[in-house]
Amino acid sequence: MTSRPRGGYAKGRERRDAILAAANEVFATRGFRGASLATIAKRVGVSEPGLLHHFSSKEELLLELLALRDQHDDERIAQAFDAHAHVLEVLLELCRQNADRPGIVRLFTILAAESVDPDHPAHGWFVDRYHDRRVALAAQLAQERSEGTVAADVDADQAAAQILAMFDGLQIQWLLDPDGTDMVALFGDFLNRFAPRTRSH
């Protein structure tokens, strides 16, 4: 049995990746509502029908982009836990990485704001994402509280919601005023509130 030639598949995969990269840039500057498939197609050098050969609609393109972001985020989180012992260190490392990825942060921030509209195609994705992230973070905080690496008086559920809110809120301030907002330092100072108290001798 002869194997199928893979040249066409590889070329198609490269074209899809190029479309996703262009969509990332356009959505990050214009939002989903303000972006058009024609603009994205032009950046890639294909016709709009050519783009629709790979993605059937702008909504499908957006959801594919968000799924890809989720995959990358999960990989980053896993790598951060491999490199750092505790959740507070992991959170600070993720913030530090985001400071080097303004385009990705801008995309997330714009789409998150737009998705408050229940009719937005990413509304359900963001609702699920925040729920899942809060639950996972609360569970990790509770586990580390029992291990002594998170302060004993921390309410894990409340802290998870507060940490996510601070993370995203600081990103907005940083995007608006990058020179005047030391996002990593501010987030690190905030996370110290959840660290175990040092005992006086």
Backbone bond lengths (Angstrom), bond angles and torsions (degrees), N, CA, C in turn:
res aa  C-N    CA-C-N  psi(-1)  N-CA   C-N-CA  omega(-1)  CA-C   N-CA-C  phi
1 M - - - 1.464 - - 1.520 108.99 -
2 T 1.323 116.37 125.19 1.464 119.90 -178.82 1.515 110.27 -86.28
3 S 1.333 116.52 144.55 1.460 120.73 178.81 1.517 109.86 -78.78
4 R 1.316 115.79 149.00 1.456 120.90 179.88 1.517 109.90 -73.30
5 P 1.317 117.79 142.81 1.461 119.06 175.99 1.518 110.47 -63.83
6 R 1.322 115.73 138.47 1.455 120.34 -174.69 1.520 113.12 -101.88
7 G 1.332 116.71 1.78 1.458 118.33 -177.20 1.511 113.27 -60.81
8 G 1.353 116.23 -43.42 1.461 119.64 -179.70 1.510 112.18 -65.37
9 Y 1.334 115.96 -40.74 1.470 119.88 178.89 1.524 110.84 -63.18
10 A 1.328 116.27 -45.94 1.467 120.19 -178.84 1.521 110.78 -62.07
11 K 1.328 115.82 -40.85 1.468 119.23 179.57 1.524 110.70 -65.08
12 G 1.339 115.71 -40.91 1.460 119.27 177.89 1.517 112.08 -64.36
13 R 1.337 116.21 -38.86 1.466 120.73 178.29 1.524 111.17 -65.01
14 E 1.323 116.14 -40.71 1.465 120.43 177.37 1.525 110.94 -63.42
15 R 1.339 116.28 -39.88 1.458 119.22 179.80 1.519 111.40 -66.99
16 R 1.334 117.07 -41.15 1.473 120.50 176.58 1.523 110.75 -60.80
17 D 1.335 116.40 -43.82 1.465 120.24 179.44 1.530 110.96 -62.26
18 A 1.338 116.11 -39.25 1.472 120.09 179.57 1.527 110.11 -66.42
19 I 1.322 116.88 -39.28 1.472 120.80 178.48 1.527 110.20 -64.93
20 L 1.338 117.08 -43.16 1.461 120.59 179.00 1.523 111.15 -63.23
21 A 1.328 116.79 -40.17 1.470 120.00 178.69 1.521 110.63 -64.16
22 A 1.334 117.04 -42.44 1.459 120.66 178.96 1.527 110.92 -66.60
23 A 1.341 116.72 -40.50 1.463 120.66 178.20 1.517 110.72 -62.76
24 N 1.318 116.77 -38.68 1.463 121.13 177.58 1.523 110.47 -57.78
25 E 1.317 116.84 -45.24 1.467 121.51 -179.03 1.528 111.22 -66.73
26 V 1.333 116.43 -44.92 1.463 120.10 -176.59 1.525 111.54 -69.53
27 F 1.339 117.17 -44.66 1.462 119.90 178.06 1.527 111.04 -63.41
28 A 1.339 117.00 -34.46 1.469 120.86 -178.38 1.515 112.31 -70.22
29 T 1.324 117.74 -23.06 1.469 120.22 179.98 1.526 112.42 -102.09
30 R 1.330 117.23 -32.52 1.465 120.12 -174.57 1.517 114.12 -113.86
31 G 1.338 116.88 -7.78 1.450 119.43 -173.74 1.515 110.48 74.92
32 F 1.331 115.73 173.72 1.460 119.26 179.56 1.522 110.95 -69.14
33 R 1.331 116.64 -43.95 1.457 120.87 -176.46 1.529 111.67 -63.25
34 G 1.323 116.28 -39.76 1.455 119.82 -175.42 1.515 114.69 -85.16
35 A 1.324 116.82 -9.65 1.461 120.61 -178.52 1.525 110.18 -85.67
36 S 1.307 116.29 151.70 1.461 121.02 175.89 1.523 109.27 -128.59
37 L 1.327 115.09 150.09 1.455 119.31 176.60 1.527 110.91 -62.65
38 A 1.337 116.48 -33.14 1.459 120.07 179.90 1.526 110.67 -62.11
39 T 1.340 117.07 -41.24 1.465 121.22 179.28 1.524 110.54 -65.13
40 I 1.324 116.14 -43.44 1.468 120.38 179.82 1.523 110.17 -64.38
41 A 1.328 116.28 -45.12 1.467 120.62 -179.37 1.524 111.08 -60.96
42 K 1.321 116.83 -40.85 1.463 121.07 -179.40 1.516 110.93 -62.00
43 R 1.328 117.28 -39.01 1.467 120.15 179.76 1.523 111.95 -65.24
44 V 1.318 116.10 -30.51 1.457 119.95 -178.90 1.529 110.95 -85.90
45 G 1.336 116.19 -21.20 1.461 119.87 -177.07 1.505 113.26 86.63
46 V 1.353 115.66 29.96 1.461 120.08 176.27 1.526 108.45 -125.21
47 S 1.317 115.53 166.91 1.458 120.09 175.47 1.523 109.11 -80.30
48 E 1.338 116.92 163.04 1.462 119.15 176.67 1.530 111.45 -61.73
49 P 1.346 119.77 -42.69 1.471 119.12 174.16 1.528 112.38 -59.66
50 G 1.347 116.39 -34.78 1.461 119.48 177.10 1.513 112.05 -64.60
51 L 1.338 116.59 -38.70 1.463 120.38 176.25 1.530 110.36 -65.00
52 L 1.338 115.83 -41.38 1.465 120.39 -178.06 1.529 111.96 -68.75
53 H 1.304 117.25 -12.96 1.462 120.69 172.94 1.528 110.21 -67.93
54 H 1.328 116.47 -30.22 1.468 121.64 -178.31 1.532 111.92 -96.70
55 F 1.326 117.43 -34.76 1.463 122.49 179.97 1.526 107.79 -133.85
56 S 1.299 117.02 125.91 1.458 120.43 -171.28 1.521 113.78 -73.66
57 S 1.341 117.63 -16.61 1.467 120.60 -178.15 1.526 109.73 -161.95
58 K 1.309 115.47 167.46 1.464 119.99 175.76 1.527 110.43 -64.99
59 E 1.330 116.36 -34.37 1.461 120.22 178.61 1.525 111.14 -64.11
60 E 1.333 116.86 -42.99 1.461 119.76 178.95 1.525 110.86 -64.23
61 L 1.308 115.94 -38.95 1.467 120.66 178.57 1.522 110.34 -62.85
62 L 1.330 117.37 -43.32 1.459 121.25 178.92 1.517 111.39 -62.49
63 L 1.327 117.05 -47.74 1.467 120.19 -177.20 1.521 111.55 -66.54
64 E 1.332 117.62 -33.69 1.463 120.58 175.33 1.529 110.33 -65.35
65 L 1.331 116.16 -40.01 1.456 121.12 178.85 1.520 110.60 -64.68
66 L 1.328 117.35 -41.21 1.459 121.29 179.29 1.530 111.20 -68.39
67 A 1.321 117.07 -38.71 1.461 120.12 177.37 1.527 110.56 -63.38
68 L 1.329 116.19 -38.77 1.455 120.74 177.81 1.523 110.58 -65.44
69 R 1.322 116.17 -40.21 1.472 120.15 177.84 1.527 110.43 -63.01
70 D 1.334 116.29 -42.79 1.463 119.78 178.71 1.525 111.12 -60.17
71 Q 1.325 116.41 -41.82 1.457 120.88 178.77 1.523 110.85 -62.00
72 H 1.318 116.48 -45.19 1.460 120.60 178.95 1.528 110.99 -64.68
73 D 1.341 117.00 -40.11 1.459 120.32 179.41 1.524 111.34 -63.71
74 D 1.329 116.40 -42.16 1.462 119.88 178.94 1.528 110.54 -62.54
75 E 1.327 116.21 -38.93 1.468 120.29 177.74 1.529 110.61 -65.67
76 R 1.325 116.45 -41.88 1.475 119.82 179.31 1.516 111.12 -63.97
77 I 1.332 116.70 -41.35 1.461 120.53 179.77 1.526 110.53 -63.48
78 A 1.332 116.03 -44.24 1.466 119.96 179.37 1.525 111.02 -62.30
79 Q 1.329 116.78 -42.33 1.464 120.55 179.28 1.524 111.05 -65.94
80 A 1.343 116.35 -37.90 1.463 119.81 179.58 1.525 110.74 -65.76
81 F 1.337 117.42 -37.83 1.467 120.06 177.76 1.518 111.02 -70.08
82 D 1.336 116.75 -29.02 1.465 119.35 175.42 1.526 111.30 -67.41
83 A 1.347 115.62 -31.96 1.463 120.31 -174.73 1.528 113.47 -93.65
84 H 1.331 117.46 -20.00 1.465 120.72 -175.92 1.526 109.80 -129.45
85 A 1.313 114.84 147.30 1.460 119.62 -172.15 1.525 113.16 -80.38
86 H 1.332 117.94 -31.77 1.455 120.04 -168.30 1.524 111.83 -128.30
87 V 1.332 115.30 156.92 1.464 121.52 -172.91 1.526 112.11 -63.03
88 L 1.331 118.65 -36.37 1.458 119.86 -179.23 1.523 110.67 -65.88
89 E 1.316 116.66 -36.46 1.465 120.81 176.35 1.531 110.72 -67.97
90 V 1.328 116.12 -38.92 1.464 121.00 178.99 1.523 110.25 -63.09
91 L 1.326 116.90 -45.36 1.463 120.94 -179.80 1.530 111.26 -60.39
92 L 1.317 116.30 -42.69 1.461 119.62 179.83 1.527 110.53 -66.51
93 E 1.321 117.20 -37.30 1.462 120.93 178.02 1.529 110.74 -64.31
94 L 1.340 118.14 -40.78 1.459 121.19 177.85 1.523 110.76 -63.98
95 C 1.319 117.06 -38.99 1.462 121.18 176.36 1.521 110.22 -63.55
96 R 1.325 116.59 -42.92 1.464 121.40 178.87 1.538 110.71 -61.37
97 Q 1.313 116.73 -41.26 1.463 120.45 178.05 1.529 111.21 -65.12
98 N 1.326 116.90 -40.04 1.465 120.02 -179.75 1.522 111.79 -64.72
99 A 1.316 116.80 -28.46 1.464 119.98 178.16 1.525 111.46 -64.49
100 D 1.324 116.74 -18.59 1.462 121.68 177.12 1.520 112.15 -99.31
101 R 1.343 117.78 6.18 1.470 121.43 -176.15 1.526 110.88 -131.92
102 P 1.337 118.35 59.06 1.467 119.88 -175.15 1.526 113.70 -60.24
103 G 1.327 118.05 -33.90 1.455 119.95 -179.83 1.518 112.56 -64.26
104 I 1.334 116.50 -43.10 1.462 121.49 178.98 1.525 110.19 -66.80
105 V 1.321 116.26 -41.56 1.469 120.32 179.72 1.523 110.21 -64.84
106 R 1.313 117.13 -41.18 1.468 121.12 179.30 1.524 110.52 -62.92
107 L 1.335 116.70 -44.00 1.462 120.57 178.68 1.525 110.43 -58.19
108 F 1.326 116.53 -49.88 1.462 120.80 -178.30 1.528 110.83 -60.27
109 T 1.328 116.98 -44.52 1.459 121.30 -175.90 1.520 111.71 -64.79
110 I 1.328 117.18 -44.50 1.463 120.74 -179.93 1.522 111.28 -65.61
111 L 1.318 116.37 -45.57 1.461 119.33 -178.38 1.523 111.72 -68.59
112 A 1.336 117.52 -35.60 1.465 120.47 178.38 1.522 110.18 -63.21
113 A 1.338 116.87 -41.67 1.460 120.24 178.88 1.528 111.02 -65.27
114 E 1.329 116.53 -44.35 1.462 120.12 179.20 1.523 111.70 -62.75
115 S 1.329 116.57 -35.68 1.462 120.69 -171.61 1.527 113.13 -73.73
116 V 1.327 117.71 -3.24 1.466 119.99 173.16 1.529 109.77 -60.31
117 D 1.332 116.39 -29.17 1.459 121.74 175.42 1.531 108.79 -68.31
118 P 1.335 118.62 120.33 1.470 120.06 -178.20 1.523 114.07 -59.43
119 D 1.338 117.22 -21.04 1.462 120.46 -179.70 1.528 112.49 -86.42
120 H 1.317 117.29 -5.40 1.466 119.86 179.80 1.524 109.10 -68.37
121 P 1.335 118.38 138.77 1.473 119.47 -177.34 1.523 114.38 -63.39
122 A 1.330 117.84 -20.09 1.466 120.22 179.71 1.527 112.29 -98.53
123 H 1.329 117.84 5.37 1.470 120.46 -176.78 1.528 111.18 -56.18
124 G 1.331 116.60 -51.77 1.462 120.09 -178.74 1.511 112.24 -63.24
125 W 1.331 116.74 -36.87 1.468 120.30 179.61 1.522 110.98 -62.10
126 F 1.322 117.06 -44.50 1.464 119.73 -178.87 1.524 111.61 -71.41
127 V 1.337 117.71 -37.72 1.465 119.96 176.43 1.529 109.74 -59.13
128 D 1.332 115.95 -48.95 1.475 120.37 -179.93 1.521 111.36 -64.35
129 R 1.327 116.70 -40.21 1.455 120.34 -177.15 1.533 110.90 -62.81
130 Y 1.332 116.43 -48.21 1.465 118.49 -179.18 1.526 110.80 -64.69
131 H 1.320 117.18 -39.97 1.468 119.79 178.04 1.527 110.83 -61.23
132 D 1.326 115.80 -49.63 1.472 119.76 -177.16 1.523 111.57 -64.79
133 R 1.346 117.27 -40.71 1.463 120.49 -179.97 1.532 110.58 -66.10
134 R 1.340 117.21 -40.35 1.468 119.83 178.92 1.521 110.75 -63.38
135 V 1.330 116.29 -45.56 1.463 120.40 -178.28 1.531 110.43 -62.80
136 A 1.331 116.69 -46.20 1.467 120.16 -178.32 1.518 111.28 -65.50
137 L 1.339 117.11 -42.00 1.461 120.37 -179.17 1.524 110.60 -67.93
138 A 1.329 117.58 -41.33 1.464 120.57 178.24 1.523 110.88 -60.92
139 A 1.328 117.00 -41.57 1.463 120.25 179.43 1.526 111.07 -64.03
140 Q 1.335 117.17 -40.88 1.455 120.55 179.46 1.527 111.04 -67.59
141 L 1.326 117.00 -41.14 1.466 120.73 177.97 1.531 110.71 -62.90
142 A 1.338 116.49 -42.65 1.466 119.98 179.85 1.522 110.87 -63.92
143 Q 1.328 116.49 -40.99 1.462 119.58 178.75 1.527 111.16 -63.41
144 E 1.325 116.31 -45.51 1.460 119.05 -178.01 1.528 111.78 -73.65
145 R 1.334 116.69 -24.70 1.473 119.02 173.48 1.521 109.64 -63.00
146 S 1.341 116.50 -41.38 1.476 120.16 179.27 1.523 111.50 -69.99
147 E 1.348 116.47 -23.99 1.471 120.90 179.64 1.525 112.11 -89.46
148 G 1.340 117.28 -8.86 1.455 120.80 177.46 1.507 115.47 90.51
149 T 1.343 118.64 7.61 1.464 120.34 179.36 1.527 112.22 -99.01
150 V 1.336 116.11 -2.14 1.464 123.38 169.62 1.527 106.03 -127.31
151 A 1.324 116.66 143.57 1.466 120.88 -175.45 1.522 111.81 -54.84
152 A 1.320 115.93 142.90 1.460 122.07 -173.36 1.524 112.92 -65.88
153 D 1.339 117.76 -25.80 1.462 119.90 -176.10 1.529 113.02 -94.64
154 V 1.319 117.98 10.02 1.461 121.24 -178.83 1.521 110.41 -76.67
155 D 1.335 116.33 128.74 1.459 121.95 170.98 1.523 106.69 -83.58
156 A 1.319 117.01 110.11 1.467 120.81 -170.61 1.523 112.72 -61.31
157 D 1.334 117.74 -40.98 1.462 120.45 -178.75 1.525 111.59 -66.84
158 Q 1.327 116.36 -45.77 1.457 119.78 178.55 1.520 111.09 -65.35
159 A 1.312 116.88 -42.83 1.462 120.77 -178.60 1.525 110.93 -62.74
160 A 1.330 117.68 -39.63 1.465 120.59 179.94 1.528 110.65 -60.78
161 A 1.331 116.79 -45.79 1.464 120.13 178.94 1.526 111.07 -64.70
162 Q 1.329 116.97 -41.09 1.466 121.05 -179.61 1.528 111.31 -65.67
163 I 1.318 117.15 -41.64 1.471 120.88 -178.34 1.522 110.62 -65.19
164 L 1.334 117.10 -44.52 1.465 119.53 178.67 1.525 110.97 -63.67
165 A 1.331 116.62 -39.55 1.460 119.94 179.00 1.529 111.07 -64.68
166 M 1.320 117.20 -42.75 1.462 120.79 178.85 1.529 110.55 -65.90
167 F 1.314 116.98 -42.64 1.462 121.91 179.76 1.527 109.96 -56.49
168 D 1.331 116.68 -52.91 1.460 120.31 -176.20 1.527 111.75 -72.56
169 G 1.340 117.07 -36.07 1.459 119.84 179.16 1.515 112.48 -65.33
170 L 1.320 117.09 -41.23 1.462 120.64 177.12 1.523 111.23 -65.30
171 Q 1.328 116.76 -33.77 1.463 119.32 178.30 1.524 111.02 -64.35
172 I 1.324 117.28 -38.12 1.463 120.36 177.08 1.528 110.37 -62.94
173 Q 1.336 116.53 -47.81 1.471 119.83 179.67 1.523 111.00 -61.46
174 W 1.330 116.25 -38.63 1.473 121.14 179.53 1.519 111.43 -66.65
175 L 1.337 117.40 -41.32 1.467 120.25 177.89 1.522 111.06 -63.15
176 L 1.331 116.74 -37.85 1.462 120.93 -178.85 1.524 112.10 -75.26
177 D 1.331 116.68 -35.16 1.465 120.74 -176.26 1.526 109.63 -143.80
178 P 1.337 117.47 73.55 1.475 119.83 -174.97 1.515 113.83 -62.20
179 D 1.332 118.09 -33.79 1.463 120.28 -179.09 1.524 111.92 -75.79
180 G 1.326 116.13 -26.41 1.461 119.15 -177.05 1.511 114.29 -99.39
181 T 1.335 117.43 1.97 1.461 120.98 -177.69 1.519 109.74 -128.25
182 D 1.325 116.02 107.76 1.465 120.42 175.16 1.524 107.23 -87.05
183 M 1.318 115.14 84.20 1.460 121.23 -172.78 1.528 112.22 -56.71
184 V 1.318 117.28 -44.33 1.464 120.93 -175.73 1.525 110.75 -66.69
185 A 1.336 116.92 -44.30 1.470 119.95 -179.74 1.527 110.85 -64.65
186 L 1.315 116.94 -42.47 1.462 120.62 -179.11 1.527 111.23 -65.88
187 F 1.327 116.20 -41.33 1.457 119.63 -179.78 1.531 110.54 -68.84
188 G 1.335 116.53 -38.80 1.452 119.91 177.13 1.515 112.06 -61.45
189 D 1.338 116.32 -41.02 1.463 120.53 178.35 1.524 110.53 -63.67
190 F 1.333 116.51 -40.00 1.468 120.78 179.03 1.534 110.88 -65.33
191 L 1.319 116.95 -43.72 1.468 120.39 -178.64 1.523 112.51 -63.45
192 N 1.323 116.77 -26.76 1.475 119.91 178.93 1.522 112.41 -59.88
193 R 1.329 117.40 -22.33 1.462 120.82 179.04 1.527 111.80 -64.24
194 F 1.319 115.66 -23.85 1.463 119.59 -176.34 1.519 112.72 -100.78
195 A 1.307 116.40 0.86 1.469 120.76 179.59 1.532 109.53 -79.56
196 P 1.333 117.36 154.80 1.471 119.79 176.92 1.520 111.20 -59.37
197 R 1.325 116.21 142.91 1.452 120.90 179.02 1.527 109.58 -73.88
198 T 1.297 116.88 135.28 1.472 119.46 176.45 1.516 109.19 -75.57
199 R 1.312 115.35 137.35 1.455 119.11 -179.34 1.522 110.67 -85.62
200 S 1.320 115.33 140.10 1.462 118.79 176.62 1.517 109.02 -82.30
201 H 1.340 115.60 144.80 1.474 120.29 -177.62 1.517 110.34 -105.36
